[in-house]
Amino acid sequence: MAEMRISPRERLVLSAIIELYIATGEPVASQAVAQTFANREGLSSATIRNVMAQLGDAGLLEQPHTSAGRVPTAAAFRHYVEQIMNSGRLATLGSANLASTNLVRGMGPVPSQLSEERREQIEESFTGVSSANEYLERTSQVLALLSSGLGVALASATSGQILEHIHFSRLAANRVLAVVVTQSGTVQDRVLTLDRDLSGVELDTATRYLNENFRGWPIERIRAEVNHRIEMEREAYHQLLDSVEELCRKGALAAEPGATLFVDGMANLIGSEIDRQRLREMLVALEAKQRLVELLTAYVDGHRQEVRVVVGLEQASPAMQDLVLIGSPARLGQSNVGTVALIAPTRMQYQEMIHAVRYIAQLSERILDVRPE
């Protein structure tokens, strides 16, 4: 969305209205804005009333029912977020650097990071977490608590696919049970139908070969390396590698299908300031797992270390027009662990929540120290 062209004075008043609305949840009257700018030259009550009328005409403020006050529209919140993201508060999101002391057009002093108390609270919440799935599940819980909204975490297609152990058991002629344990704690079992029967001795040998040579490797790399070694070492290890090739070709190390999604905080939305019919429609939309997966996939780029803020999710569902998504990929080196995000009503503490999502996404590097041996 291109930056909306409004004057510095209008921007100043709009920011004050948004922050008053976030703080109180009530329509904002011109008198309240005037008190914010008390004794400031050029911002009398009459001037503020005129500016608010102009902002209303621009579609940035609306008047609910017969209230004398005004509330920000989705367009106003989008503009507010753009100012946060583009004016130094979260400059260069690609590297997620934050400005330290800038003042952004009347929006107050800019914190360079989360408060020490908040960081300690977050880090304490991740105590004992050691695997990718644990990290993502805990993230959904922590973001739900911090935002009073929905905490969501989506594992990437290859997240946690680091081999810890593999075991083969012969079920019947040409049928083998493969049990794969990953370092994320996931246990995958699948029945393989082979083109040729393998004995118990051959299966035990294949088990030892894979565990001794490839523990700690990403599963995708193992399959490629097995194929490479078959070409290079076929003569020396003909029988062993033929057995391993057969097992891998039949799917022993196939990536686990489907996305793992962690969601927490649905009850937070039930208690939010949304009318009953819209709430019912919104919850129906959010309860569809595939809808949430599509939402995170569409809006958060897993290849870039950046925070993404989307105000108004009506493109995903009309019922979600008053919701905001703040999300970021969580990475481990060059690998994408997954996506961490919160979904909450537009009335939220944007600065703190953007910082919180960013901070939690970066914790993945410290919590998950999984490296190929």
Secondary structure, DSSP 8 states (H G I E B T S, - for coil): -------HHHHHHHHHHHHHHHHH-S-B-HHHHHHHTTT-TT--HHHHHHHHHHHHHTTSEE--TT-SSBEE-HHHHHHHHHHHHHTTTT--TTTT---SS-B-TTS-B--SS--HHHHHHHHHHTTT--SHHHHHHHHHHHHHHHHTSEEEEEE-TTTT-BEEEEEEEEEETTEEEEEEEETTS-EEEEEEE-SS---HHHHHHHHHHHHHHHTTSBHHHHHHHHHHHHHHHTTTTHHHHHHHHHHHHTTTT----S--EEEE-HHHHHTSS--HHHHHHHHHHHH-HHHHHHHHHHH--TTS---EEEE--TTT-GGGTTEEEEEEEEEETTEEEEEEEEEEES-S-HHHHHHHHHHHHHHHHHH------
